[in-house]
Amino acid sequence: MEQQTSAGSLGLKKDGTNVQDQEGKGAVGQQLAHTNGASHDRNGGHANGTPLSPANMHLSNGDHSHSESAADAPSVPPQLDDSWRHGPSNKSMGKLIDRLTQQTYHDLNDTLAKMSEIPQQQDAPQTNGLVPGQQDTSQASLKKKEILMTFLNDTRDRFTKMAVLSDWARNNASEMAQLITVKVWQDAQRAAHANAAYSIGEIKRKMIDFKVPAPNIEGAMELLATGKASWIPDLGYIPPKRLTPQQLLKTLKDMNFALATRLNLHEDLPPHMQDFQIADGRATFHVPGEFQVDIAVADEDTSSPFYFIDLRFDFSPSPVDLHDQLRAHLEPRINATLAKDGLKGCYNFLHNFILTHKISVLAEQARQLARYGKWVECIKPEHLRRTLVVQYWATLPGPKNWFEIGIESGRPKRGSRVSPTPQLSVRWFRRGNEVRDAQLEFDWSTLDFEACLLQVIGKHCSGKLGAAENGLKALSALSSDLKTNLTMDSGASQGARLKVELSGMRAPLTVQLEETTGQLIISPPSAVTRTCERTLNADANVDVSRVLASCGCQTVQEQVRKQAEMLDWQEFRSSANSRGVFGPDSWQRSMFLLPGWGQNWALAVSFGLGGQSWLVVQVTAPHADERGRQVRDIKSASPISFELKTMDGSSQATGYTKAMLLQLERSGMAEVSRNVFSQDLDALHIEHDFEREPASLTGAASSSTIRSSEPVFLHFSSLMRPINDRKWKRWAADIVRLFNHGIEGSEALAAGEVGNVRHDVRLSLEPGKLKRLRQTLTRSRETGITFNGTGGLAMQLRTPFGESFLERLRRRLQSIERLDRDVTVLQRLGFHCTTVTLSRLAFTYSEVPPLSAQLTFAADGNGPVQLKMEPTDSNPHCRVRVSLEQLLNSKDANAFDNFAHIIPLTLPFLKTVERLEAAHASKRSLAVRTRSSTWYTIAYKAPLPPCTFDLRARGRQQGNTTSVKWHLAEAKTPGLTKPEGWKEAIDKFWHQKGDRWFGLGDSLIADSQGIEAALKDLDGLVQTFESAADNPPEQAAPTSTSGPTTAPPPTAASDANQPQAAKSNQQPSQAPAKPASSDHPAGPKQAAAHKESQGQRNDVIELD
């Protein structure tokens, strides 16, 4: 059976466990009940082990049933336990075949590997070109074939056995299973008998301790009472005689002499036992730091051995005296060593014993530290024979750190004759690598494991912080802003500190290593330092120098963020493509939107080991990046020169404050204005320069302060000279000084809103320039312009932040020049200016009735001029207000001059027209149409004769002056029937001459005052031909293309206005030869719709 089992499991060593053994163990408990249990008969009718029926279970041991005989016992064999079929030891045939296949595969790989290891031999060349025969004679090839055939034969045998076993199992499986069941039962019975015998023996052995011998109480009492016992035999020893003091002293002297003679003359003392003293019959050898041993001799014979007397340890902690157990252990061994190897052997024995004992003391101290106190779970000591291995910083991730205290052989260098002496040594492994150049100096005389541990940890801390310092210096090789200071206190762990300082820090960062856990600690504590600590302590392979550099930059960044938050600066994220703007020394970056700067300009700062770099950047609108975050791109960047300074000129160490950020904000504003202004100046080729103020002697003023108050000087001629006007002459000195005062009211603005920047302009007027403007300029805060008595001109401009203001400055200066020119024209014509500002010009051109005009200019002259005639309900010029406004907004250089001359020219005519329209209002027989401010059409209709007259203002050049006259002629109107006698009457009228008018034969010419009389005479002529038929009017009001007819003025208005008209007529030469034409004017309602200064924003105020 066993042979079949072993044959069936050939080669399956892993699964070849004995099924019967395992099943036997499980069946032991069941079979023991059938062996010596009460349910079986002993020496009865049933065989031992045969189970009884339930009816016989009441029989006691040895009894049997009388109702049944032995012959009536059942012949059926007992049921045996076959639970092994369902156990893990029963392997299926498929499992056996799988394992056999697996073994074949591995054997094939091994066979191929062996064949590949056999080197290939080169065949010798054949002579005369002969080719070797078909027979293989290569030893390597034959060896490979042999290995392959061996593998094939073994594999065939295994599979043959498997086939036989498979065929046999198909027919005899049940019989084989019964046989295994019987075998399992037999093994269980055998094990039960063995266990019973073993249990009986164990019970007898354990009962020995419970046996108490009979006490001899009487003998004990006799011995305790008398000190003697009659039952104790007397050995008859004779005690030696006691030595007298003289004999004892003589004996000791003899022993001292014998020791001195022997040690000095006959013994070859070891090098380490040269220090000895002889006294009291013993020689005391002192080995410093190890032991003191006392030895003696028995006689003077030099061959007699030394004897051990006493041993004292020369290190601490150690016992003062040897206790009996240790003495009993050492004394025979020391005496045996002295007898065999003499003093040299004694030294070697004691020296190795002391070294081993020291390691044991240190190991015990290490175990106490690891078990109690602050070093729990931080160190792991392990005492391996004569070596103590201690792992420190056990909780730190990454490679392990440990040191070993052991005994080295002390073998000297090659060629030395000194015999080797073992000694204690230390090996230090840092992160799994041995540190060979570490100079660890342990005190072996005073054993203190914690001191040794702290010394190793101190070296490790110093080395780690030193490496970090070197890394920081390498990172900041081109920078002088980073300052590091490594302090070490004789290798103590708490004495190693690394201080890292960057400009802008309130306090330097102090980096230490916690001595028990080895974790890095950064102080002062903050959210940034805690994050860096977690990074450093979680990853063993992290670059400490880079993390510390980033920590320093983040610390300064957080300080700037806190101050920026107080100033309502809004931080945003820049895109990854914008990082190149900050340069290579950029560890951290922050970008802020400032109040009043809008969405296009921002202040950026880069934090690096070289300090902080502040930039003014122009950014794009926010957009989503690949992660879905809102970012902005940088379109342009300009650095801001800024340096942290104290009042004494030294480097600033208190960090950023609110005042510093405000100063940076002003510097950024100046930088933006400077860049925008410089781009415009360069594009227009305008000469300019920036004033450089001298540096402060105390060094308190930084470059940013100088930049914020830095004036700009412009060339006036380059700024104001027209391109095509060669006759232009400058009216101010050629130097224009410009100051930038920053954003006004930025405290009330939110981040991202656009504020207005205030610019102050200073220039000096040329002698005699702008005299009339200086005399009439209204001193109000709306003007934003002032003059002083010496000819100085000061202005204020307010422009949106980041936008160009050069063109606005030019328009403002042109507006000043234009305003002076307009005032000069008005005063020349005798008009009275009531309001003179850059945004509004109002003047009165008639005293009776009071008539005035008001011109509203757009901001900086960039926009149309709005005209308002007052009073709006009775001013005759309301009829032509739109035409006059169009004339003012025309591109003609003399537009205002023409406007000013047209007003007195047209005033008498417009008054006359109003009176004529009032006279014909009942019959609606007169209509006046306005073509332009200097061209009108007068049409008569029934009941008057239908006729039309054109009235135009025409000029004639007379030398350097131009004379303007009204020209009145009849318009050709084909198809109209004239009354009889009309032609003769009108021809006669054209040949007449009246008050300040005269006829030309087919028309007439009149000046501004004569046109009134001419129109009256013409109207009288037309009325003489009035038809007798009284046709009803077609409309309820007189027809006028210029709007509703205004009410007639008082009758005295014509006479009262004559002086003013005459005064206006004194300057006829200033009117243009060709008045500008315009569209049809609007009515009085439209004229009244233009309110004074309505919808206009005045961006200029008066300077302080």
Residue, then its C-alpha position, 0 to 999 in steps of 0.5 A: m500500500e505504501q509503495q503504491t502511494s509513493a509511486g502514485s505521488l512520484g515527484l509531488k513532494k509539495d503535496g505528498t503529505n501522508v493522508q493517513d497521518q493527518e487523518g489519524k490525528g483527527a480520529v484519535g479522540q474517537q478511538l480512545a473511547h473504544t479502547n478503555g471506555a466504560s461502554h466496552d467489556r474487558n475480558g468479556g464476551h466482546a473483543n476489546g474495541t468492538p462497540l456494543s449495542p445500546a441495550n448493553m450500555h448498562l453493563s459494568n466493566g467485566d460483566h456480560s449479558h446472560s441473555e445472549s451468547a457470544a455465538d449470537a454476535p453480529s458478523v457485520p464489521p464495524q463502521l469505520d470513519d471515512s471523513w478523510r474523503h472530504g478532507p484537504s489531504n484527499k487530492s483528485m486525479g486531475k490535481l495529480i496530472d496538473r502537478l505532473t505537467q507542471q513538473t515536466y514544464h520546469d524540468l524542460n526549462d532546466t534541461l534547456a538551461k543546462m544545454s545552453e551552458i555547455p560551450q560550443q566547440q569549434d571543429a578543426p579545419q579539414t585539409n585539402g577541402l575535405v568535409p566531415g562526415q555525417q557522424d557527430t563527434s562533438q563532445a558538446s553535442l553528445k553531452k546535450k543529446e545525453i541530457l535531453m534523452t535523460f529528460l525524455n526517459d524520466t518524463r516517459d516513465r512518469f507518464t507511464k506510471m500515471a497511465v497505469l495508475s489511472d487505469w487501475a483507479r478506474n476499476n479498483a477505486s472503491e477497494m482502494a478507498q476501503l483499504i485507506t480507511v482501514k489504514v487510517w483506523q489502524d494509525a489512530q489506534r496505534a497513536a491512542h496507545a502511545n498517547a495513553a502510555y505517555s500520559i501515565g508517565e507524565i502523571k507519575r513525574k508530576m506527582i514527585d513534587f507532591k511527595v513530602p519526606a518524613p521530618n526528623i523533628e527530634g534530631a533537628m531540636e537537638l542540633l539547634a539546642t546544643g550545636k551538636a548531634s550524637w548521630i553526626p559522625d566525627l571526621g577527626y580533623i586536626p585544625p591548623k595552628r593560627l599564624t601570629p602577626q609576625q608570621l603573617l607579616k613575614t609570609l606576606k613579605d615573602m609573597n610580595f618578594a616572590l611576585a616582584t621577582r617573578l613579574n620583573l624578571h621572569e614574566d613577559l607582561p602583556p602591553h596593557m598590563q604594565d601598570f601594576q602594584i604589589a602589596d599584601g601578598r598580591a599583585t594588582f594589575h590596572v587596565p584603565g577604563e576596564f578592570q583591576v585584577d588581583i593575583a597571587v602565587a603559591d610558592e617561589d617556583t617560576s613555573s607555578p601558576f598564578y591564582f586569582i584573588d579579586l576583580r574590580f570593574d574600572f568603569s561605570p555603571s558597574p558593581v562595586d564587588l563581585h557577587d558570589q554567583l559571578r565570582a563562582h563563574l569567573e574564578p575557575r575560568i581565570n585560574a584555568t587561563l592563568a595556569k594555561d596561558g599565564l598573564k597574557g591569557c588572563y588579560n585576553f579573557l578579562h578584556n573580552f569579558i569586560l568588552t562583552h559586559k559593556i555591550s550588555v550594559l549598553a544594551e540594557q540601557a537601550r532596552q530601558l529607553a525603548r521601554y520607558g520615556k520619550w524614546v518609546e517607539c522611536i528606537k529599536p535596540e537589538h542585542l545580537r551576541r556581542t553586538l548591539v544594533v540600535q535603529y533610531w528614528a524608527t517612525l521616519p519613512g524611507p531607508k533606516n538609520w542605525f548604529e552598531i556597537g560591537i567588538e572589532s579584532g583590532r588587527p593592525k595594519r600590514g607590517s606591524r608587529v603589535s599583536p591585535t587587541p580587540q576593542l569596542s567600535v562603532r559603525w554608523f549607517r545613515r539611510g542604509n549607507e555606512v558613514r565611514d568618515a564620522q568621528l564618533e567619540f563615545d566615552w567607554s569609561t562612563l557608559d551612557f547609551e542616551a549620550c551615545l545616541l544623542q551624539v549620533i543623532g547630533k551628527h546626523c542632524s548636522g549633516k542633514l542641515g549642512a546638506a540642506e544649506n549647501g543645496l540652498k547655496a547652490l540654488s542661489a549661486l547667482s543671488s545675494d539675497l538669500k542668507t543662511n546660517l548653520t550653528m552646531d553645538s559640539g554635535a548635540s542634536q538640539g544645537a544644530r539649527l539652520k536659519v534661512e532669511l529672505s528679504g521681506m521676512r518678518a523673522p528668519l526661518t529656523v529649521q531643526l530636527e526633532e531628536t527623538t523622531g527625526q522630523l524636521i521642525i520649521s519655526p516660527p509656526s504658520a500654515v506655510t511651515r506646517t505644509c512644508e513640514r508635512t512634505l518633508n516628513a512624509d517623503a524620504n526622497v524629497d529635496v530638502s533644500r528646494v522645499l525650504a527655498s519654496c517655504g521661504c518664498q511662500t512665507v513672504q508671499e503670505q505676508v504680502r497676501k495678508q497686507a494686500e487683502m487689507l488694501d482690497w487687492q484682488e488676487f487672480r491666477s495667471s496662465a501657465n504660458s505666462r510663467g516665462v515673464f517672471g524669469p528663472d528665479s521665480w518660485q512663487r507668483s502672485m497677481f493682483l487687481l487693484p482698486g481703480w486699475g480696471q480689468n486690463w492692468a494688474l500688479a504682479v510679484s515674483f518671489g525667488l531666492g534673489g528677492q521679490s520682483w514687482l511688475v506692472v502687467q497688462v492682462t487679458a480677460p479671464h478664460a478657462d484653462e485645461r483644468g476649468r480654472q479661470v486664468r488670465d494671460i499676460k500681454s506685457a510686463s514692466p518691472i518696478s524698481f523697488e527695494l526694501k530699506t529702513m530709515d538708516g539705509s539698511s536692508q529691511a527685516t520687518g517684512y512688508t507693511k501696508a505703507m509699503l504696498l501703498q508705495l508700490e501701488r503708487s510706483g505701479m501707477a507711475e510706471v503704467s502712466r510712464n509706459v503709456f505716455s512714452q509709447d505715445l511720445d515715441a509714436l508721435h516723435i515728440e521730444h521728452d525727458f524725465e527728471r531725475e531727482p538726487a538720491s537721499l543722503t540717508g538712503a530712506a527714499s527708495s527708487s520707487t519713491i523717486r519714480s512716483s514723483e518723477p516729472v516729465f518734460l515735453h517739447f511744446s512745439s513738437l506737441m502742438r505744431p500742426i503738420n500742414d501749418r507752417k505759419w504756426k507760432r507757439w504761444a507758450a514756452d517750449i517746456v511743458r512739465l507734467f506730474n502724475h498724482g495717481i488715482e483719486g478716490s481709490e479708497a471708494l473703488a473696488a478691485g477691477e474698477v477703473g479710476n481716474v488718474r490726475h495729471d498736473v500740467r505746468l507751462s509758461l506763456e509767451p509774452g503777450k499771449l492769451k491776454r484776453l483769456r487771462q482777463t476774462l477767464t472765470r475762476s471756478r473749479e470747473t475750469g481746471i485751469t489757472f493763470n498766475g501773474t507771471g504768465g504761468l499756466a496750470m491745468q489738471l487732467r483726469t484720464p481713465f487709468g491705463e489709457s493714453f492722455l497725450e491726445r487729451l492733453r493736446r486737445r486741452l491745450q488746443s481748447i485753451e488756444r481756441l478759447d482765447r481766439d474766440v474771446t478775442v473775436l467776441q471782444r473785437l465785435g463788442f460782445h460781452c462775455t458772461t461765462v468763459t470756461l473750457s467747457r462753456l462760453a456764454f456772451t451777450y450780443s444785444e442789450v435791448p432786447p437782451l439776447s445771448a448765446q451759449l456754446t457748450f464744448a465737449a470734454d477736451g474739445n473732442g465732440p460737437v459744439q452745442l449752441k443755445m440761444e436765449p431767451t429761447d422763446s423770443n430770440p430771433h436767432c432761434r430760427v437759424r440755431v441749427s444752421l449756426e450750430q452746424l457752422l460751428n461744428s464745420k471743419d472750417a478753421n474760421a468757423f467761430d469767426n464766421f459765426a460771430h460775424i453772422i450774428p450781428l449781420t442777421l439780427p436786423f433781418l430776422k427782426t424785420v422778418e418777424r414783424l412782417e410775418a406778424a403783419h401778414a399773419s391774418k391773411r397768411s400771405l407771407a412765408v419765409r424759408t431759411r436755407s442757411s444762416t445767410w440764405y433765405t427765401i421770401a414768398y408772397k401768395a394770394p391775396l397778394p401777387p404770387c412772387t418769390f425773392d431770394l436774400r443772400a449775404r454776399g461778400r467782396q474782397q477789398g484789400n485785406t478785408t471782406s465786405v458783406k452785403w445783403h443781396l435781394a433779387e426776385a426768383k424765377t418762378p415759371g408758371l406764375t401769373k403776375p398781375e398787370g403792371w407788376k413788371e413795371a413796378i418791380d423794375k422801377f423798384w430795382h432802380q431806386k435807392g433807399d436808406r442804406w440800400f440801392g438798386l442794381g436794376d434787377s436786384l438790390i444790395a443793402d447792409s445789415q441795417g439797410i435790409e430792414a428798410a429795403l424789405k419794408d419798401l418791397d413789402g409795401l410794393v407787393q401790397t399795392f397789388e393786393s387782389a380784391a378777392d378775399n380768399p379764405p386761408e388754407q391754414a390756421a397759421p402762416t407758413s414757415t419752414s423754420g417753425p412756428t412764427t415767434a411773437p413780434p417784438p415790441t415796437a420800440a425794439s427796432d429803434a432801440n437796437q439801432p445803436q447796437a446794430a450800428k456798432s456791429n456794422q463797424q466791422p464788416s470786413q471780418a465776415p467771410a466771403k463765402p458763408a457756409s450753407s446748412d440744412h433747414p433749421a429746426g424750430p424753437k422747440q428743437a432749439a429749446a431742447h438743447k439745455e445748457s450743459q445737459g448730458q455733458r461731463n466736465d472732467v476738469i476742475e480748477l487747480d488748488 
